[in-house]
Amino acid sequence: MSKAPRSGPYICGIDAALDVVSGKWKGLILWELATHGVRRFAELRRALPGVSEKMLTQHLRELEADGLVHREVHAEVPPRVEYSLTEHGRTLNQALAPLGAWGSARIRREGHGTAGPVG
């Protein structure tokens, strides 16, 4: 079920930011697009084990509506659709980098697995 769009009022900046990145997969989609530049739907799906087609589609649509992801449809048969970050999406990903570093440190500290690249 899609969440209702919010337009504020927000309690603070963190409230507004978390509204945009809420959901298990949005941060990972942003990280994947920042890491690889342009990705097709199937590439994103393979890169995010456990995400359903429905959830990936929903999150990509929400990220596009929020101006964070650009969706480009190439006029080919079959149609080729590519996703990339907008400038606004890149700035959000940069803002999330310290949170990713904090999470990687927590993984190491708590012994919850191996901490990969920051993000």
Secondary structure, DSSP 4 states (H G I P E B T S, - for coil): -PPPP-----SSHHHHHHHHH-STTHHHHHHHHHHHS-EEHHHHHHHSTT--HHHHHHHHHHHHHTTSEEEEEE--SS-EEEEEE-HHHHHHHHHHHHHHHHHHHHHHHHT-S---S--
